[in-house]
Amino acid sequence: KLLTSVHHGEQVSGLDENANAYYCLSLSGNGARIVVRDWLASTVREVRDHVAEWFGDLSIVPLDGTGVKRDFKFGALLYGMVRAELAELPPQIPTQLFHCALRGRSLPLPQSALGAALRRQQLDQENKLNPARIALIKACLLRSPNLSTNNQQHTTEPMTECLNAESRDPAYLCGRLLAVFDRLQYLALGGVNAGVVERYYASASTTPALVMGRVFRNAQFHLAKAEAGVATNVGKDIEAITCTLGDRFPPTLDLEGQGRFALGYYHQKAEYRRLSAERKEAKAKAETPK
């Protein structure tokens, strides 16, 4: 049950606390030969604790902006990195991820997994709000060896489950800002075939300084077309984020910066959905006859 819990997204309780030995061997085929991909020697107690950490690192707010989701199946994480078939993934990535789940936070998640998830995030025009993919990106950031460095590209801020309104990380703020612009465009124009996200997400997540100014100018036209009350609320969001961001956008973002951009974008979109649901519920209560 402990071994399959990662695959099924179900945490296991009630295990024997005795330090029973636990061994795990990863094999794959290569022509007519068997290749040993990895070997783990541990105890049941340690693996249980590491699997609990794995689910904790994957925890993310759902699309509706309420609660926390952490019970992601292993297959959902893998499919979040590919267009259609798992054969698109390098064969070592599933093994590396699985053994990271069993070995705990002392083992960083592979940069190749973060890169694959971010590439899919940029190319996937229909499902940029894939919770499993964002959860994997968050876990990669939490387990990054750069988390404790003072490199300007790398923040020491922990990646949270839901919107972190206090974050001052430029990449995270740029992601939030793009989500605000997307919300504003929808309120002003409704659904469009090629909106701000479809046109600018990939470039904004890698070279914000080149495109965010252009998106910012377009937002002024959308503010003029949106309803007065709506425009005021979204304008406050833009003002709050840009004041925190400062007078310039980051020239480029490395892989981890792109991951924080994706997380900021997702968090802001989920927050808007939560607020929208609350407004609808309040309106329905107000209209209900007493």
Residue pairs with C-beta under 8 A, 6 or more apart in sequence:
1 12
2 12
2 15
2 44
2 47
2 48
2 51
3 24
5 11
5 12
5 51
6 51
6 54
6 74
6 98
6 101
6 102
7 73
7 74
7 75
8 73
9 55
9 71
9 72
9 73
9 74
9 76
10 71
11 51
11 52
11 55
11 71
12 48
12 51
15 44
15 45
15 48
16 44
17 45
18 44
18 45
19 43
19 44
19 45
20 43
20 44
20 45
21 41
21 42
21 43
21 44
22 40
22 41
22 42
22 43
22 44
22 46
22 47
23 39
23 40
23 41
23 42
24 38
24 39
24 40
24 42
24 99
24 102
25 36
25 38
25 39
25 40
26 36
26 37
26 38
26 39
26 95
26 98
26 99
27 34
27 35
27 36
27 37
28 34
28 35
28 37
28 91
28 95
29 35
37 91
37 92
37 95
38 95
38 96
38 99
40 99
40 102
40 103
42 102
42 103
46 104
47 102
49 104
50 101
50 102
50 103
50 104
50 105
51 101
51 102
53 104
53 105
54 100
54 101
54 139
55 70
55 71
55 72
56 70
57 105
57 138
57 139
57 142
57 143
58 70
58 72
58 77
58 135
58 136
58 138
58 139
59 68
59 69
59 70
59 135
59 161
60 68
60 69
60 70
60 131
60 134
60 135
60 138
60 161
60 162
60 266
61 67
61 68
61 69
61 161
61 162
61 163
61 267
61 270
62 68
62 69
62 131
62 270
63 129
63 131
63 269
63 270
63 273
64 270
64 273
64 274
64 277
65 162
65 270
65 271
65 272
65 273
65 274
65 275
65 277
66 274
66 277
68 161
68 162
69 131
69 135
70 135
72 131
72 132
72 135
72 136
73 132
74 94
74 97
74 98
74 101
76 132
77 97
77 132
77 133
77 135
77 136
78 86
78 89
78 93
78 94
78 97
79 86
79 132
80 117
80 120
80 130
80 132
80 133
80 136
81 89
81 93
81 113
81 116
81 117
81 119
81 120
81 133
81 136
82 88
82 89
82 116
82 120
83 120
83 123
83 124
86 94
89 116
90 112
90 116
92 110
92 112
93 110
93 112
93 113
93 116
96 109
96 110
96 112
96 113
97 109
97 110
97 113
99 107
100 107
100 108
100 109
100 110
100 143
105 142
105 143
107 143
108 143
108 144
108 145
109 139
109 140
109 143
109 144
111 140
111 255
113 136
113 140
114 137
114 140
114 141
114 255
114 256
114 259
115 255
117 133
117 136
117 137
117 140
117 259
118 137
118 205
118 255
118 258
118 259
118 262
120 133
121 128
121 130
121 133
121 137
121 205
121 262
122 201
122 202
122 205
122 206
123 202
124 130
125 198
128 197
128 201
128 265
128 266
129 266
129 269
129 270
134 262
134 263
134 266
137 259
137 262
137 263
138 159
138 259
138 263
140 256
140 259
141 147
141 159
141 256
141 259
141 260
141 263
142 158
142 159
144 154
144 256
146 154
146 256
147 154
147 156
147 158
148 156
149 156
150 156
153 253
153 254
153 256
153 257
154 256
155 169
155 171
155 172
155 260
157 164
157 167
157 168
157 169
157 172
159 260
159 263
160 267
162 267
162 270
162 271
163 176
163 267
163 268
163 270
163 271
164 172
164 267
167 173
167 264
168 244
169 260
169 264
170 208
170 245
170 246
170 249
170 250
170 257
171 208
171 250
171 253
171 257
171 258
171 260
171 261
171 264
172 260
172 261
172 263
172 264
173 241
173 244
173 245
173 264
174 204
174 205
174 208
174 212
174 245
174 249
174 250
174 253
174 261
174 264
175 205
175 260
175 261
175 262
175 263
175 264
175 265
175 266
175 267
175 268
176 241
176 264
176 265
176 267
176 268
177 212
177 238
177 241
177 242
177 245
178 196
178 197
178 200
178 201
178 204
178 212
178 215
178 261
178 265
179 264
179 265
179 266
179 268
179 269
179 272
180 234
180 237
180 238
180 241
180 268
181 196
181 215
181 216
181 218
181 219
181 222
181 238
182 195
182 196
182 197
182 269
183 234
183 269
183 272
184 219
184 222
184 223
184 226
184 231
184 234
184 238
185 192
185 195
185 196
185 218
185 219
185 222
186 195
187 222
187 226
187 227
187 230
187 231
187 234
188 221
188 222
188 223
188 225
188 226
189 222
189 225
196 215
196 218
200 211
200 214
200 215
201 265
203 210
203 211
204 211
204 212
204 215
204 261
205 253
205 258
205 261
205 262
206 252
206 253
206 258
207 251
207 252
207 253
208 249
208 250
208 251
208 253
208 261
209 248
209 249
209 250
209 251
209 252
212 249
213 249
219 238
223 231
223 234
223 235
224 231
226 234
250 257
253 260
253 261
